[in-house]
Amino acid sequence: MLPIRLVYSDGYDLNLGTHVFPSRKYRFVRNQLIDEGIANLEDLEEPEPASDQDILLVHEPRWVDGLRHGTLTFQEILRLEIPYSRKMVEAFWLMAGGSIRAARNALRDGIGFSIGGGFHHAFPGHGEGFCAVNDIAIAIRRLQADGLIRKALVIDADVHQGNGTAAVFAGDESVFTISLHQLNNYPTEKPPSNIDVNLQDGVGDEEYLEDLQEAYVPSVLQFRPDLILYVAGADPFLEDQLGGLLLTKEGLMRRDRAVFETARKLGIPVATVLAGGYSFQVRDTVDIHVNTAKVAAEVARRYPLV
């Protein structure tokens, strides 16, 4: 049995059809973890959908109502860049619930993990870049509202800057945001995170890992959050369609290990969401996400809770 719980539902699939964002990947990750004997059915946990009240902790009522009732404008759907459907909305609510559950599990187990989430381009009043609601921010706000945490740190390692997350927490001293991303990539407008590591095109494993450590470790030591929210994008991979960095699968595993080990050595809970991944071969994206779960379990075993 794994030392961590894997939060997952078949309902995570956004039902996008033929789209560059392969939302069926969540099911593939779950199946590969089972098929390889890394996890068994007892390690999986089905989340409850977030409530509208949870979503409204971050998002404006007009945006939530438009998603719920299918009244988004053509321009709003165009900006979202995915087709609107009731199934899509249900999946986002479910993954927000999964991120809340993973965050709560992190407080209990040291590491929480949702096989989904990471929709960091969603702003309070609109969605963009395949992201309708910001599950990262919702999970943090829910735990803060429940009095379970006071301070949180977001380490966003997607290839794209976490613009929505940065905007949600702008000026909020209770949340520290770090985004490690390719500079010359989406989004065009990048609201400032507390720390933005703007990587040039073609950065590979060694430079990336050095930059990660320089931004992440001092921030955790100085800010001392009650929870770390790790956005573990697969799209810094060298064969990603929407990325321009050159990380290998081994380099991405080293990234994951650095994030988890720093958190565990300091006794800080870390909740993980998967975020982007658009490899030419979906199997590569799935492998990277599976490896993140492997590393999380490995670190949990190596640094058990005292």
Summary of the structure (lengths in Angstrom):
residues: 306
radius of gyration: 17.3
end to end distance: 19.2
largest distance: 53.0
contacts: 1142
relative contact order: 0.16
helix: 44%
strand: 13%
